[in-house]
Amino acid sequence: MVRPSRDSIGLDWPVEVDETLVGGRTRGKGRGVHRKALVIGALEVRTRTDDKKRSLYAGRLRLCHIANRDAKTLTGFVGDNVRKGAVVRTDGWDSYNTLPQKGYIHDPMVLEGDPERMDAHLPMIHITFSNLHTWLNGTHHSVSKKHLQAYLDEFVFRYNRRFYPMTGFASVLGIGMGVSAPTYREFYKGEKVRQDQAVGS
């Protein structure tokens, strides 16, 4: 459900970037131990004007299952998905500090654990993460790490077409005509890499 030639986001809009943990609790393994998966997201924050009032709304989304929060992984995801020169808002995590050297206008915020300031600085991506958790838990109930990226791709596909649901079917048919599908063995063993996937797209 990913168009191989899709363009980068953030051409005319700032982009919020953050990470979230996906998965259930692991009981009986000790405090702080979990088997949750780490997911990074990038979301355009667009502005609409209605009746002389300006309001924000979420634009295009990108999600990727990542192994860690180091600088190579996080800035690699931004490089793969966000257009150079875009304003990138983050929570001030050190791994994002090299974004200006990579051609981005970095707007970090040192949050110091204050949830209200965090929501004010990154409001849209947090709402989107909440929607993702609700969708995964309510629709699928349980998702393995091995296939998590496929579920994230489906969520992104639906999310980015939520204003135009009737075009979704035609879009997925068009994508399907232009890519080769994995075999049963490749799919279940995780051997088939998505055509646009590098560090994370």
C-alpha positions in Angstrom: 0.0 0.0 0.0 3.0 2.3 -0.5 3.5 4.1 -3.8 7.2 3.6 -4.6 7.5 7.0 -6.2 5.8 8.9 -3.5 7.2 12.4 -2.8 8.6 13.8 0.4 6.4 15.7 2.8 6.8 19.2 4.2 7.1 21.2 0.9 5.0 24.1 2.2 4.2 23.0 5.8 6.1 22.4 9.0 6.5 18.8 10.0 6.2 17.3 13.5 8.5 14.3 14.2 8.3 12.1 17.3 8.4 8.5 18.4 6.0 6.2 20.2 5.9 2.7 21.6 3.5 0.2 20.2 2.4 -3.0 21.9 1.0 -4.4 25.1 2.5 -4.7 28.6 4.7 -7.6 29.5 3.8 -8.8 32.9 6.1 -10.7 35.3 9.3 -9.6 33.5 10.3 -6.9 36.0 9.9 -3.2 36.2 10.6 -1.3 33.1 10.9 -4.4 30.9 8.7 -4.5 27.8 8.5 -6.0 24.4 7.0 -2.9 22.8 8.1 -1.8 19.3 9.5 1.7 18.6 7.7 3.7 15.8 8.7 7.0 14.5 6.3 9.4 12.7 6.4 12.5 10.6 3.3 14.6 10.1 2.6 17.8 8.1 0.8 20.5 10.1 -1.4 22.4 7.7 -3.4 25.6 8.2 -6.9 26.2 6.8 -8.8 29.5 6.9 -12.6 29.3 7.5 -14.7 32.4 8.1 -11.6 34.5 8.9 -10.5 31.9 11.4 -7.3 30.0 11.1 -7.2 26.4 12.3 -4.6 23.6 12.1 -5.2 20.2 10.7 -3.0 17.2 10.0 -1.7 16.7 6.5 0.3 13.8 5.1 1.8 11.1 7.4 4.8 8.8 7.4 5.4 6.0 9.9 8.3 3.5 10.3 9.1 0.7 12.7 12.7 1.4 14.0 15.2 -0.5 16.1 16.5 2.4 18.2 16.5 6.2 18.8 20.1 6.9 17.7 21.0 9.8 15.5 21.6 7.7 12.3 18.2 6.1 12.6 16.1 9.2 13.4 17.8 11.6 11.0 17.8 8.9 8.4 14.0 8.6 8.7 13.7 12.4 8.3 16.0 12.4 5.3 14.0 9.6 3.6 10.6 11.2 4.2 10.8 15.0 4.7 11.8 17.5 2.0 15.1 19.4 2.5 14.5 22.9 3.8 11.4 22.0 5.7 10.7 23.1 9.3 11.0 20.0 11.5 9.6 20.2 15.0 10.9 17.7 17.6 11.0 17.2 21.3 14.6 18.2 21.6 16.0 14.7 21.8 19.8 14.9 21.1 19.7 12.5 18.2 17.9 15.2 16.1 20.6 17.9 16.7 22.3 17.3 13.3 19.2 18.1 11.3 20.3 21.7 10.5 23.5 20.3 9.0 21.4 18.0 6.8 19.4 20.9 5.3 16.4 21.3 7.7 15.2 24.1 9.8 15.1 22.4 13.2 12.6 23.6 15.8 13.4 21.6 18.9 11.8 22.0 22.4 13.4 20.8 25.6 10.3 19.5 27.3 11.7 18.4 30.7 8.8 16.0 31.1 6.0 18.6 30.9 3.1 17.0 29.0 1.3 20.3 28.5 4.3 21.9 26.8 4.8 18.7 24.8 1.2 18.7 23.5 1.5 22.4 22.7 4.7 21.9 20.6 3.7 18.6 18.9 -0.1 18.5 19.0 -0.9 16.8 15.8 1.6 13.9 15.9 0.4 12.9 19.4 -3.2 12.9 18.3 -2.2 10.7 15.3 -0.3 8.3 17.5 -3.4 8.0 19.7 -5.4 7.2 16.6 -2.8 4.6 15.6 -2.9 2.9 19.0 -6.7 2.8 19.0 -6.8 1.4 15.4 -4.2 -1.3 16.2 -5.9 -2.3 19.5 -9.5 -2.0 18.3 -9.2 -3.5 14.8 -6.3 -6.0 15.0 -6.0 -6.6 18.8 -2.5 -8.0 18.4 0.2 -7.2 15.9 3.7 -8.9 15.8 6.8 -6.9 15.4 7.7 -8.9 12.3 4.7 -7.6 10.4 4.3 -4.2 12.1 5.6 -2.2 9.2 2.8 -3.6 6.9 0.2 -2.5 9.4 1.8 0.9 9.7 1.8 1.2 5.9 -1.9 0.4 5.8 -2.7 3.0 8.5 -0.7 5.6 6.6 -2.5 4.7 3.3 -5.9 5.1 5.0 -4.9 8.2 7.0 -3.6 10.1 4.0 -6.8 9.4 2.0 -9.3 10.0 4.8 -10.7 13.1 3.1 -11.0 11.2 -0.2 -12.1 7.7 0.7 -13.5 6.9 -2.7 -10.1 7.3 -4.3 -8.5 4.7 -2.0 -9.6 1.7 -4.0 -8.4 3.1 -7.3 -5.1 4.1 -5.6 -4.4 0.6 -4.2 -5.2 -0.9 -7.6 -2.7 1.4 -9.2 0.0 0.7 -6.7 -0.6 -3.0 -7.0 -0.1 -2.8 -10.8 3.3 -1.2 -10.4 4.9 -3.4 -7.8 5.8 -7.0 -7.4 4.0 -8.7 -4.5 6.0 -10.9 -2.0 5.5 -14.7 -2.2 3.9 -16.5 0.8 7.3 -17.5 2.0 8.8 -14.0 1.7 5.9 -12.4 3.4 5.9 -14.7 6.5 9.7 -14.9 6.8 10.1 -11.1 6.4 12.4 -11.5 3.4 10.6 -9.1 1.1 11.8 -5.5 1.6 9.4 -2.7 0.5 10.7 -1.0 -2.6 11.0 2.4 -1.0 12.4 1.2 2.4 15.9 2.1 3.4 16.5 3.4 6.9 12.7 4.1 7.0 10.2 5.6 4.7 
